[in-house]
């Protein structure tokens, strides 16, 4: 007898014949297991033994009580038989009183085999687990999570892939935070326990990613089971490492295609292009509707693909129709709506994007910009451009947590940021649009006013108007634009905007 058999380990074993504890001590353990067809066939000396009976349980209550007493009098501390759960309540109370662990089992022969492997045949148990792992590879897995689901289903235990900080994937159960924290990362094989849960883990040798461990875990595991799971983990690990590499190569190819598509879409500036529209539709990208763009850029060295992996994992919290891909030294993405979002919806999206930025900021030196709500294909281009401009501003703003949304920026900040790129003129036209009514006299007056260093008299002389007329028009400009004309940066921004717009008027 190489080991004792704890009840909790037997209950945890997936192939235990449908075992259930129904009465008596729940913390029992045994040195030996005896299997017979009838209680009368049991040996007289059964100290520290579990009796498994293949025959049916007695029907009358007095026969049930008598059987329990005789089994216990022979020294047995555990009894498993089919139909034990249906015994009289009095039999349950008797089992509790005399200290006999009563178990109900659907398949007694399978239970006896499980007991044999747990007590006498550790190698047989390990071989059984290895065989189940091998069976997992007989089915084609779509990706790494699918492979882990196959392994978990065949083993009957939980399976997880973890790094030092988090659970990356799991199947067949949930790896608790306490158990994950107890797992060591220094050794090749590690055994960990937290409460009733236990785990066997092995280091994953993956050329693409380091610091990973494959974990097999469950509740009530005995040492024999834990050792067997260690062997199973070692056998499963190469397949998991290979699947990680396959998925990463596929992901890189996917990102390359999506990044090229976004670049092509931006190049046509929202103008209808049959090929681009077809490719976007195949990818599930919608250019119709309303959009909010976002852009994450590097503030130092950055692997855009790694950033995209983190961003993609959190996109589900941002919106149901959210997309992202790499673009240059960063990531660009957007959230789409079939109808115009309410202000409350817009604020929730921005808050979710801020959370996404905060999460990514823990691992990457980035700055994030968020565009305004825009509609249609041209609007998608515009909000992505705005997000890029806001991200460049955010890169110099530690006070905002490296996060800036276009809607929160002042006029001068936007225009100064936009001066050096193609979005400056459309932005200037949009911002000065309130001055275009009435033949554009307000825009003409503002332009002349700024050209003459904000001098009322000089502007009046240049335009051939009375000074009071100029003063009234400038006050009207301030009311329409809502800016402070005494602010030098605001005047500079307006001057740049007028210079951009006036030749096109």
Order of alpha helices (4+ residues) and beta strands (2+ residues): beta-alpha-beta-beta-beta-beta-alpha-beta-alpha-beta-alpha-alpha-alpha-beta-beta-alpha-beta-beta-beta-alpha-alpha-beta-alpha-beta-beta-alpha-beta-beta-alpha-beta-alpha-alpha-alpha-alpha-alpha-alpha
